[in-house]
Amino acid sequence: MCYPPSSRPPEIPSDLLRAAAGVPAISGGAGGADVVLTSEDGGRFRAYLTKADEGEAGVVVAPDVRGLHPFYEELAERFASAGIHAIAFDYFGRTAGTERRPADWAYQEHNARNTTAQVMADLTTAIGHLRGATDARSIYVMGFCKGGRVAFNAAAEHSGIAGTVGFYGWPTRRSDDDASAPIDSVDRMHLPLLGLFGAADKAIPESAVERFRQALAARGVRHHVHVYPGAPHSFFDRTADDWKAESEDAWRRVLGFVRTGDPAARA
């Protein structure tokens, strides 16, 4: 489990929030709405769209293995409060439907039937909807755990986006038949990439992160990979009090990247 059902996204540092004219900035989010989208193969899936008051930056949020949950909806709201349009999308509409699900739902069976092709098709649809429903023109893909892999692979599979951000997405092969390892797609990556990892991640060893970093450098992919000492897998998905300093720094790196296009920037 990537985060407790009751966890909420860490708040954005107050100096990075964007206030509307005459209205104080609110760290909790800007509100949003459910949308049901249809992918190229006819599959329908739920997404959660938030709109900033103004601006042309946008983020598509790829959740962890449990799909679209309130955590990621509120995360999208956080982006809108920082002046960035956002949409978070679900992976499991084809098998689990488009209705809201409880936080502790049994996702394992649905995840086993979820394919890389489906995820990438739905990602394309979510990108298109964000662009059509908002003023977003500079769009980034950001993912967590399973979604971190989605984001890394988007740097090779998608055109028309500005960059990708992966939080603790497994970068190398997990087994001999793993066909979606980002390190195997580095030769085709054409977008700037930001990778954020925890040094105490029991799922992703630092050696795997270093191999990924070296592969990106060898292929000339514009990138920045940051590893937080002592932080576990899903450090950003836990309560802000647990990993406050790391989460604040991650926000500054993500927003610095989205606002400048430089994966090494820090807001």
Buried (B, 14 or more C-beta within 10 A) or exposed (E): EBBBEEBBBBBBBEEBBBEBEEEEBBBEBBEBEEBEBEBEEEBBBBBBBBBBBEBBBBBBBBBBBBBBBBBBBBBBBBBBBBBBBBBBBBBBBBBBEBEBBEBEBEBEEBBEEBEEEBBBBBBBBBBBBBBEBBEBEBBBBBBBBBBBBBBBBBBBBBEEBBBBBBBBBBBBBEEEEEEBBBBBBBEEBEBBBBBBBBBBBEBBEEEBBEBBBEBBEEEEBBBBBBBBEEBBBBBBBBBBEBBEEBBBBBBBBBBBBBBEBBBBBBB
